[in-house]
Every structure is written in C-alpha cells, then in structure tokens.
Amino acid sequence: MQNTGFAFREWVHDLLIRWGIAENLATKLDGWIVLIAIILLVLIVNIIMRWGVLRLVHRMVEWTRFTWDNILFDDRVLRRLSGVVTSIVISLALPVLAAAFDAENTTLYIYLGKAVDIYIIITCLLFLNEILKALFAIMVHRPAWQDKPIGGLLQTCQVILGIIGIILVIATIINKSPVLLLTGI
C-alpha cells in the first residue's frame, strides 16, 4: 500500500510540474493534494453508502411481504453499516496518506493508525448494537417471547458488547492481544 502512496504522490507531483508549478512548490503541495483526494474519496464512499446502497436496500425490503426484514434493515442499522464501511476506507487510505507525507514510521502515523483502529472498533460496536436492537424488536413480535423480559436481556447483551468493546480498545491502545488481557483478569 505504501508503494501506491508513493506512486500517487509522484503522479500528483508530475501533474503539478506539467501544469507549470515550480518544483519546490509542487513538492510542498503534492502531499496536501493527496490528503484532499483521500478526504474526497471517503466522502464519496459515505455518500454512495448512505444514498445509493441505503435506498437500494430499502426498495428491496419494501418488495418483500415479511415484516422482520423491515426491522432488520432499518435506517439506523444501515447508517451504522455505512459508518463501518467508511471507517474501513479510512483505514485503507491511511498508509497511502503516510507515504504521501513520508511519514510511515513516525509516531504520528502510529497514533493515527491506533485512532483509526479504535474508530473501526467503535463503529463496528455501534453497528452490532443496532443489529441487537433490531433482533430484539423482531423477537417482541413473536408470540413465544410476549411474556419474557426482553428489555433486560437486550441490556445484558449490550453490556457484554460494551465490555468486549472496552477490552478491544484497551488492547489496541497498549498494543497487546485481547486474549492476553482476558487471561490477566
């Protein structure tokens, strides 16, 4: 991925030179142009996910006669899924950005990588939480679950999910395996 970053930076640099920009100014600008291109890419992916994929899934769900898919593929669930995809795109673009600024082994790059990893963990947890809520909303409509304490069960699952998330975030911050953290408890 870093070779891609260097290649993209060199392509931008050559393009700036061909447009008549001075060599030293092109060297200063090429990294920033790569940053702007990555931000635009993330925004475009987010827009495609939120407007394109969300609407397509809504239309497909409306065609079915089942009610459970309306709950499972609700706006909130799909928006959280969009956040997961966007965070993964950011993670994939980070090495390209680091290569564009010649910062692959710097402390800033390491901290940004950890921050993006934590962002992915959080977006995945929010997505899983919305799926849990949707599944429990489906269960409420089932006759077998009418007299059961579904709210307490949902909250228990959410607490377990939160604990797993906290362990994953701590493991990411201290750069240790989550399994080692669990065995130390």
C-alpha positions in Angstrom: 0.0 0.0 0.0 2.9 2.3 0.7 4.2 1.9 -2.9 0.7 3.0 -4.0 1.1 6.1 -1.9 4.5 7.0 -3.3 3.2 6.3 -6.9 0.1 8.5 -6.3 2.3 11.2 -4.8 4.7 11.1 -7.7 1.8 11.2 -10.2 0.4 14.3 -8.5 3.9 15.8 -8.4 4.4 15.2 -12.1 1.0 16.6 -12.9 1.7 19.8 -10.9 5.1 20.2 -12.8 3.3 19.7 -16.2 0.8 22.4 -15.2 3.8 24.8 -14.8 4.1 24.9 -11.0 7.6 25.3 -9.7 9.4 22.2 -8.5 9.8 23.3 -4.8 6.1 24.4 -4.6 5.0 21.1 -6.2 7.0 19.2 -3.6 5.2 21.1 -0.9 1.7 20.7 -2.4 1.7 17.1 -3.5 1.1 15.6 -0.1 -1.7 18.0 0.7 -3.4 17.2 -2.6 -3.2 13.5 -1.8 -4.8 14.3 1.6 -7.6 16.2 -0.1 -8.1 13.4 -2.6 -8.4 10.9 0.2 -10.9 13.1 2.1 -13.0 13.3 -1.1 -12.8 9.5 -1.6 -14.1 9.0 1.9 -16.9 11.5 1.4 -17.8 9.9 -1.9 -17.9 6.4 -0.4 -20.0 7.7 2.5 -22.5 9.4 0.1 -22.7 6.2 -2.0 -23.3 4.1 1.0 -25.9 6.4 2.6 -27.8 7.4 -0.5 -27.2 4.7 -3.0 -27.0 1.5 -1.0 -29.5 2.6 1.7 -32.1 3.4 -0.9 -31.5 0.3 -2.9 -31.8 -1.9 0.2 -35.0 0.0 1.3 -36.6 -0.7 -2.1 -35.6 -4.4 -1.9 -37.0 -4.7 1.6 -40.3 -3.0 0.6 -40.9 -5.6 -2.1 -40.9 -8.5 0.4 -44.0 -9.4 2.4 -42.1 -10.2 5.5 -42.0 -7.6 8.4 -38.8 -8.8 10.0 -36.7 -7.5 7.2 -38.2 -4.0 7.6 -37.0 -4.0 11.2 -33.6 -5.6 10.5 -32.8 -3.3 7.6 -34.0 -0.2 9.2 -32.3 3.2 8.6 -30.4 3.1 11.8 -28.8 -0.3 11.1 -27.9 0.7 7.5 -26.4 4.0 8.6 -24.3 2.2 11.2 -23.2 -0.2 8.4 -22.3 2.9 6.3 -20.1 4.1 9.2 -18.3 0.7 9.3 -17.5 0.9 5.6 -16.4 4.5 5.8 -14.0 3.6 8.7 -12.5 0.7 6.7 -11.9 3.0 3.8 -10.2 5.5 6.1 -8.0 2.6 7.4 -7.1 1.5 3.9 -6.3 5.1 2.9 -4.0 5.8 5.9 -0.9 4.1 4.5 -1.3 6.0 1.2 -1.5 9.2 3.2 1.5 8.3 5.3 3.5 7.5 2.1 2.5 10.8 0.6 3.9 12.7 3.6 6.9 10.4 4.0 5.6 9.5 7.5 5.3 5.7 7.5 7.4 5.1 10.6 6.7 8.3 12.6 5.0 8.5 15.9 2.1 10.5 14.4 1.4 7.7 11.9 1.4 5.1 14.7 -1.0 7.2 16.8 -3.2 7.9 13.7 -3.3 4.1 13.0 -4.4 3.4 16.5 -7.0 6.1 16.4 -8.4 4.7 13.1 -8.4 1.2 14.6 -10.3 2.5 17.6 -12.7 4.2 15.3 -13.3 1.0 13.4 -14.0 -0.8 16.7 -16.4 1.8 17.8 -18.3 1.9 14.5 -18.5 -1.9 14.5 -19.8 -1.9 18.0 -22.4 0.7 17.2 -23.5 -1.4 14.2 -23.7 -4.6 16.3 -25.7 -2.7 18.9 -28.2 -1.6 16.2 -28.4 -5.2 14.9 -29.1 -6.4 18.5 -31.8 -3.8 19.0 -33.4 -4.8 15.6 -33.3 -8.6 16.5 -34.9 -7.9 19.9 -37.5 -5.7 18.2 -38.3 -8.7 15.9 -38.4 -11.0 18.9 -41.0 -8.8 20.6 -43.5 -9.6 17.8 -43.1 -13.3 18.3 -45.8 -15.0 20.4 -43.3 -17.1 22.3 -41.5 -14.1 23.6 -44.5 -12.0 24.6 -44.2 -12.5 28.3 -40.5 -12.6 28.6 -38.2 -9.9 29.9 -36.7 -9.0 26.6 -35.6 -5.5 27.7 -33.4 -6.9 30.4 -32.0 -9.5 28.0 -31.2 -6.7 25.5 -29.5 -4.6 28.1 -27.4 -7.6 29.2 -26.3 -8.2 25.6 -25.4 -4.5 25.3 -23.3 -4.6 28.4 -21.5 -7.7 27.2 -20.9 -5.9 23.9 -19.7 -2.8 25.7 -17.2 -4.8 27.8 -15.9 -6.5 24.7 -15.5 -3.1 23.0 -13.6 -1.7 26.0 -11.3 -4.7 26.0 -10.6 -4.3 22.3 -10.0 -0.6 22.6 -7.6 -1.1 25.5 -5.8 -3.8 23.6 -5.4 -1.5 20.7 -4.1 1.3 22.8 -1.5 -0.8 24.6 -0.7 -2.9 21.5 -1.5 -6.2 23.2 -3.7 -9.1 22.3 -7.2 -9.0 23.7 -6.7 -12.7 24.8 -3.8 -11.7 26.9 -5.9 -9.0 28.6 -8.7 -11.6 29.3 -6.3 -14.1 30.7 -4.8 -11.5 33.0 -8.2 -10.7 34.5 
